């Protein structure tokens, strides 16, 4: 079979930092930058015995995003602990939402051009939940190691999770562009992709034309440009098709996209694989 015999299946998890003055569970400044590790306190640094207190404005901004993206707003919503062990997360868990998020079941219309043809499509949104951002790892080649800056840790973040409704890099790019313009218009995020305040995790799988079940998906983390989204989708779909054509299996895993090299590589297996 050829590449044209397969259909890419794409879903995006868009992370957008909110334009609040303070962090989501403490009073530290949420402003970008600053001297490293100067905008942290015992709460966002995960010290024992601290008590997080929710930022009301962050909740209001998340709900505003839900209305703008056609979601239903849950009257009862719960925060959960997402456990993972990584240096940029001092508590070893992230305060997030799982079964009862703030917003569910939205829809976003997109207009785009593909192969010289103008198209229109509606992309379903599964959920929008509120969570805290992680810190930032700084990789220093001078001593072959990494440092961590916790200034970003605890900045309020919404995660907009789409359904797997996109089937091309053009659709994925148009969807992200549309979300970005809406969030900026309702004034809840500056969406500065170069600063990491808007980024996306890209889930990709491929299926044969006529098939009724999705293939095994992979996830590429923290992609922060439209060009990189386009390139990552194209390359990952091609990589998976080559594996299948060679009689190998696609492994469900988290991968890191290297836009300068135009390729991705495995980071870790998925926690729910």
Phi, psi and omega in degrees: 000162179250175179302326182291350178274000182240153177242122173291145175237121191232135171227143180244140170248102184267126178254127181228121175288144184264150184275053174269158179284327181240170182289175191282334182232010177208181185262009177296151180296137177262008182293145181291143173089212183091161176302138186302135176060034176251348181250053179223160180217178179303331181289304183283349175268357174076032179289145180300139175088358180280155183237114177287140177235127189292142175276114184298320181297324178298319178296316180298320179294320179297318178295320177301319177297320179299315178296318182294333182256019172073024183271163166270143182258123178288132178287336179234123184224148188228143173265148182228167174259124174257108187275126166201151187253108181208145188300336183276004182236094189295332180280346188069012168209155178250132174283116186217197177224140179238280187284335185231075179282174180290320188228142180219158167057062176258183177206139181232119175281138177233147173238133184206170178240133181218125182054040178078005182245131178279133185226159178226142182204155175248130180252125181281144174253126180286316187193158166231121177235159182258138180205178177260143177284161176267174175286189183234125177275136180244115184266117185247111182287344183295331176232019175052046179212188181227148174244166180229136177248118184268008180302323182280344185295120180098358175295135182294139187220136167255143174247121181256111187256117179275163165281162181283063187261356183260144185230015177202161177295329179295319178294316180298317180295316180295322179296314179295320178298319180294314178300316181301314182294323180292314181297323177290321182295320180274003168062046176245351180207145175277346174055035178281097186296328180291340178259000178085007181281351169220123180206167186219143167264132187249118177260126184227136167218169176229150178220149177291145176301133181093348179287156181251351180242143177291155174279182178286132185260156169238161180234129175252127193267145164053055176268128192234038170205154180295319179298317181293323176301311180301310184293321181295318179297313181300312185291320182289321176298317179295320179298316181293320179297319179297319177299313181297317180295333178272005178082013179261170181254146173279131181264132177287117186200167172263131183238158176250130180268127176252101186290330180293329180262348180068033181211165177239160176217156186292137175253308182197160175286154180289142183293337181251017182292000000 
